[in-house]
Amino acid sequence: MKKTFAILTLSSQIIFAQNIAQKLDEVTKKLMNSSTAVSSNLSFYVSDEGGNLVYEFQGNKGLSTASTQKIFTAAAALEVLGKNYTYITTSAYSGTISNGNLNGNLFVTSNGDPTLGSWRYEGYKPENFKQKLLDAIKKSGIKKISGDLIIDDTYFDHQTIPGGWPFDDFGNYYGAGVWGVNWRENQFDININGTDFKSFSYPLVGIKWLNDLKAAGNSDQSLIFTSPYSDVALINGSLPAGKVTTVSGSVPNPPMQLGAEIQKWLNDSGVEFFGKVITNSQLELDGKKVLDTPKKNIILTYESPTLDKIVYWFLRKSVNLYGENLIKTLGKEKKGNPSFKSGVSYLKEFWKSKGINPNMINFADGSGLSPQNYVSAKAEVQALLYAKKQPWFESYYDGFPTQDNGMKMKSGTMRDTKSYAGYHTSKDGKKYVYSIIINNYEGSGSTELQKILNVLK
């Protein structure tokens, strides 16, 4: 009797799996045979939680992923750095303090904290850092600074934007670059009525604007262009007339922006400051020797939120800055080289060591913004399966957003690209791990791909 029951159970499981596979095949082929998918490429892979194949449609085919690329970066960072990893920003001084006068320079440096001055974390907003720095200066007895304020931005290399990012993206908030010292997520907001600038989220330092905006249409069709280290910003495209639209851009020199704000904090708090605001990058541009932050006379050590909290927002709100920062951090920590190339190389080595065929993971960055990322759906599922077995999985999974169809999964959206990757438990308790990617589709693809994934519900 027990043997008969086992055979019946196994048979029902096989039939169920076949039914799901048939349904997935039906809706997938229906999409691919539609007029809107004539030139499209699709990679789709579904397994159960044990890694057994449920359904595959060109699962090994590498396609541009958009932001589902983040599942690789986030998992590697949690594993290698640890969920309790924190970034550190420090302030120190050179010279001596005599009768309240600092006869030397005040330094601020960081190991690339991407959350410094972020609005996302309670207790870590710009006002929090400002107050801790001013308190540290007051506690050290400094009432006057005769030297300069040095923002030491040398922790990473000089390349702030990954190779392969479209130029159209550079100046927009989602295309913010990575610096040794980041500030306010390197983002600013402008309130614009038609073509007229009304206000900024905070005063930008030293930026001159070229405005080619047109007042037209009913939605934001504008683009901001800024370049690293440049003092010129361009905005073009169109915005609706007669109402205020908020447009977000990327700061072209975050270390200098932070320095200028600190200078104002000092003046407003009554600390006399007689010097200049200088970044080490600017000293190099001027052909001068960089000034190293002193190892002693440290007055402030400021820790970021822990990595699990950073990964949460990285996945939940798809913050590209965090991905590229993690790539540079991995390169620095594991290869002693904070370049994008080094970090991307390590990311590929990491996943190869976990059993993923390197031919299925051609990474170009850590966030997926580069259209030069090519990854297969099978590789994404393998990464998700690996993550599910790790002690840090809860921190990882918590960041996955819930999409319009009610399924918890990371999405990716880019011109002609749509992707989803995640985990789902069906109504009857079956657990699935899946990835679906479509390229060159006429339309957003969101509704169509979610219809396919709804079969798993």
KOLDREN-782544 format. One line per 10 residues: number of its first residue (from 1); their letters; for each residue x, y, z of C-alpha. Coordinates in steps of 0.001 Angstrom, whole numbers, plus 500000, padded with zeros to 6 digits. Each point is the difference from the previous one (the first is absolute). Example, Ala and Ser with C-alpha at 12.3 -4.5 7.8 and 13.67 -1.06 7.14 Angstrom:
<guses>
1> AS> 512300 495500 507800  501370 503440 499340
</guses>
This chain:
<guses>
1> MKKTFAILTL> 500000 500000 500000  502802 502424 500954  501791 499213 496717  496822 500632 498024  499433 503291 501826  503589 501116 499253  499599 499182 496311  496696 501897 499840  501557 503014 501765  502985 500011 497634
11> SSQIIFAQNI> 497712 499638 496996  497841 502921 501109  503101 502152 500501  501238 499170 496493  496587 500742 498495  499817 503296 501932  503484 501019 498801  499032 499108 496435  496838 502089 500278  501930 503036 501253
21> AQKLDEVTKK> 502639 499561 497282  497314 499699 497332  498228 503120 501212  503258 501961 500131  500891 498789 496518  496614 501009 498667  500076 503581 501318  503698 500469 499174  499613 498911 496375  496838 502060 499672
31> LMNSSTAVSS> 501985 503103 500955  502930 499151 497735  497660 499400 497047  498221 503335 500473  500514 502916 497633  501630 502083 502748  502712 497376 500590  501104 499382 496412  503602 501089 500620  500081 499139 503701
41> NLSFYVSDEG> 502355 497686 501856  498809 498277 503159  501828 497984 502651  497800 498257 502598  500921 497465 502657  497961 498581 502878  501112 497484 502612  498603 498666 503232  501733 500902 503274  502191 496905 499669
51> GNLVYEFQGN> 501377 501228 496680  498062 497526 497850  498969 501376 496628  496312 500838 499651  500054 501901 496705  502569 501513 497655  499783 502171 496906  503490 500842 498708  501106 500059 503619  503706 500014 499109
61> KGLSTASTQK> 499702 502994 497679  501807 503112 501230  497929 503177 499775  500249 503548 501277  498574 499835 503521  499417 503548 501246  499608 500071 503795  499626 496277 500670  503804 500193 499721  499811 501299 503580
71> IFTAAAALEV> 499187 496541 501373  503577 498924 499226  501651 503053 501540  497854 499994 503145  500569 496312 500746  503759 500203 499436  500271 503066 502243  498064 498351 502838  502143 496877 499754  503401 501679 499637
81> LGKNYTYITT> 499626 503134 502125  497451 498676 502498  496600 501424 500849  501463 502027 502897  502652 501700 497854  500044 503788 500368  501669 502845 498143  501954 502557 502001  500314 503776 499600  502612 501721 502160
91> SAYSGTISNG> 501087 503527 500814  503486 500884 501245  502326 502970 500080  503621 500797 499271  502091 502489 501960  499159 501079 503527  497171 501595 501960  501008 502995 502100  497522 502207 501880  497183 498631 497820
101> NLNGNLFVTS> 501874 500711 496746  500769 497068 497678  503336 500846 498428  499562 497407 497292  497414 498377 497739  496723 498283 500809  499517 496731 498052  496922 497965 499124  500413 496653 498238  498047 496809 499384
111> NGDPTLGSWR> 500390 496509 498617  497216 500713 497547  496936 499950 502276  497102 500216 497503  497521 500839 502789  501759 503094 501365  497291 502662 500241  497335 497692 498534  496369 500775 500813  499042 496291 500128
121> YEGYKPENFK> 501268 499115 503480  498802 501365 503308  502971 501296 501974  502210 500376 496919  498510 502962 498169  502070 503094 499067  499041 501749 503236  501281 497045 502045  503440 500058 498406  500125 503782 500252
131> QKLLDAIKKS> 499274 499930 503720  502479 497218 500770  502763 501808 498105  499313 503341 501689  499827 498296 503404  503356 498318 499340  501582 503311 498975  498645 501692 503114  501164 497129 502245  503515 500224 498537
141> GIKKISGDLI> 500164 503660 501029  500143 501418 496472  498466 503476 499761  502010 501302 497070  501634 498275 496993  502996 501752 498483  500606 497338 497354  497833 498396 497318  497155 497504 499976  501278 496947 498098
151> IDDTYFDHQT> 497535 497464 498640  502151 496921 499466  498224 498125 497186  502890 497655 499124  498645 496669 501310  498717 498935 496581  501569 500697 496613  499002 502987 497854  497513 498223 497716  496567 500730 501442
161> IPGGWPFDDF> 497787 498622 497191  500213 496385 498749  500997 499536 496385  497016 499129 497851  497458 502271 501681  498003 502018 497428  500915 503690 500041  496289 500852 500284  500049 498493 503497  503020 501785 501510
171> GNYYGAGVWG> 498321 503136 501278  496775 498438 501233  499617 498825 503601  500090 496317 499015  503312 500599 498201  501850 501491 502976  503706 499179 500123  501984 498424 502844  502593 502028 501924  502326 499400 502921
181> VNWRENQFDI> 497817 502513 501838  496303 499876 499072  497386 502388 501330  496164 499965 499946  500190 496975 497671  501565 502435 497508  496494 501127 499047  498237 503372 499826  496421 500962 499145  498747 503004 498031
191> NINGTDFKSF> 496430 501300 500056  499259 501284 496508  496889 501703 498634  500026 499452 496253  503490 501261 499217  500553 502181 503081  502113 498793 502921  498108 500714 503220  502126 498412 502732  502673 497417 500790
201> SYPLVGIKWL> 499906 497422 502794  503219 501625 501258  502395 502594 498540  502309 498436 497413  503560 501278 500095  501611 501531 496947  497642 498596 497344  499153 502015 496884  496888 498957 498090  499112 499770 496330
211> NDLKAAGNSD> 496220 499733 499673  498576 498588 496762  496668 498963 501512  496732 500386 498137  496588 500258 501655  497952 497254 498364  498105 496777 500644  498521 498559 503176  502961 498136 501488  503671 500374 500860
221> QSLIFTSPYS> 502021 499479 496812  503082 501857 501189  503619 498891 500265  502763 501497 502127  503617 499752 498850  502869 500413 502452  503539 498655 499794  502391 499096 502837  502142 502928 501211  498174 502390 497628
231> DVALINGSLP> 498326 503266 501037  497560 500051 497062  496581 498323 500001  497543 499726 497103  496298 499253 500101  497931 499377 496883  496840 498250 498857  496573 501116 501151  497918 500500 503142  496280 500803 500363
241> AGKVTTVSGS> 499085 503684 500016  498044 501566 502833  500997 497618 502778  503082 499278 502094  501894 496792 499216  502826 498656 502145  502968 498797 497959  502941 498203 501630  503605 500161 498856  503453 498783 501018
251> VPNPPMQLGA> 502563 502242 501669  503147 500358 497843  502376 500454 502973  498565 498630 503279  503226 500430 502057  500102 503707 499149  496274 500293 500710  500488 498512 503465  502977 502275 500645  498012 503117 499131
261> EIQKWLNDSG> 497180 498933 502302  502425 499330 502860  501476 503461 499492  496515 501482 500440  499387 497860 503104  503213 501304 501531  499124 503606 499298  496418 499615 501226  501159 498353 503227  502504 502753 500807
271> VEFFGKVITN> 503192 498124 499094  502199 502471 498135  501405 498562 496782  502689 501865 498092  501112 497434 497438  498641 498407 496841  497970 496887 499249  502219 497603 498072  499565 496420 498784  502962 497760 499358
281> SQLELDGKKV> 498717 499439 496468  500180 503750 499407  503558 500097 501337  500926 497347 497448  498273 501943 497220  502022 503050 501042  503224 497964 499871  500475 500112 503758  500754 497285 502526  497040 498385 501723
291> LDTPKKNIIL> 499710 500408 503751  499550 496774 501935  497517 499952 502862  501940 499775 503278  499927 496615 501734  499925 501738 503367  498050 503023 501259  496773 498293 498930  497031 501875 501405  497123 498101 498382
301> TYESPTLDKI> 499375 496410 498871  496600 499763 498355  498598 496584 499039  497458 499337 497274  496917 497803 500404  500871 496297 499796  500238 498311 496611  496736 498089 500405  498171 503341 500185  501914 501304 496975
311> VYWFLRKSVN> 499149 496853 498019  496339 500407 500971  499789 503391 498264  502299 498872 497198  497483 497317 499017  496749 501646 501143  500546 503350 498222  502626 498842 497500  502615 502596 501020  502664 499741 497296
321> LYGENLIKTL> 502510 502015 502047  500022 497272 502650  500731 497291 497423  502986 501781 498517  501258 500897 503457  499836 496341 501022  501876 499029 496835  502818 502411 500853  500000 498825 503610  500301 496345 498926
331> GKEKKGNPSF> 502854 500914 497659  501782 501871 502783  499417 497345 502671  500730 496895 497927  502471 501183 497366  501487 503124 501536  498743 501939 496988  496871 502213 500282  499375 500282 496260  496757 498952 498343
341> KSGVSYLKEF> 501925 497541 497833  501531 498332 503050  496695 499774 501871  498090 498631 497014  502751 497434 499439  499726 498872 503616  496194 499767 499751  500318 497627 497061  502643 497928 501821  497746 499799 503041
351> WKSKGINPNM> 497062 498559 498083  502186 497696 497967  501238 498557 503310  496359 499335 500943  499494 497835 496927  498558 502444 497466  501330 499563 496471  502074 503168 499325  498677 500050 496429  496555 500797 501417
361> INFADGSGLS> 501125 503066 502022  501567 502854 498097  499939 502806 502574  500743 503624 499079  499030 501711 503260  498400 499333 503372  496575 501548 499472  498829 498913 496531  499840 503507 498532  502509 499078 497301
371> PQNYVSAKAE> 498397 498350 496950  503254 498027 499713  498952 497652 502832  499018 496623 498540  498693 497311 502335  497843 496918 499468  496813 499266 501924  501507 496696 501157  502977 501822 501534  497653 502312 501898
381> VQALLYAKKQ> 498075 497032 501369  503244 498303 501043  501025 503153 501885  496595 500181 501710  500206 496317 500986  503474 500516 501463  498832 503018 502000  497037 498070 501407  502363 497578 501772  502103 502688 501694
391> PWFESYYDGF> 499692 501363 503563  499602 503542 498666  497050 499078 497745  497380 501754 502124  501824 503334 499581  500188 499355 496260  496399 498905 499484  498610 502868 502074  501125 502474 497339  498037 498389 497144
401> PTQDNGMKMK> 497029 502256 499099  496429 498793 499548  498970 500631 496395  496628 500941 498494  498896 496356 499755  500682 499443 503709  503152 497915 499485  503162 500896 501942  502785 500358 497444  502732 502308 498754
411> SGTMRDTKSY> 499169 501748 496763  502163 501509 497305  498934 502686 497551  502006 501645 497266  499366 501076 496438  498810 496845 498140  500743 497846 503065  497794 498589 502755  500882 497341 502547  498799 498383 503224
421> AGYHTSKDGK> 501761 497642 502389  498847 498680 503330  498322 497429 502184  496355 498988 500247  497916 497549 501976  496821 499007 498162  496588 499643 501613  500526 496242 500272  503362 500439 501738  502350 499360 497059
431> KYVYSIIINN> 503161 502110 500244  501485 501448 496796  503157 501893 499144  499891 501740 496638  501424 502559 497602  498532 501417 496825  501731 502527 497714  498786 501498 496740  501967 502257 497620  498890 501982 496947
441> YEGSGSTELQ> 496328 499904 500944  497628 502641 498626  498628 501397 503239  500896 499814 503672  499490 496239 500257  498919 500258 503646  496414 498847 499532  500909 497216 497586  502773 498536 502152  497858 500188 503139
451> KILNVLK> 497219 498100 498192  502485 497213 499331  501196 499951 503615  496395 499967 501243  499873 496349 498916  502191 499261 503029  497476 501544 502387
</guses>
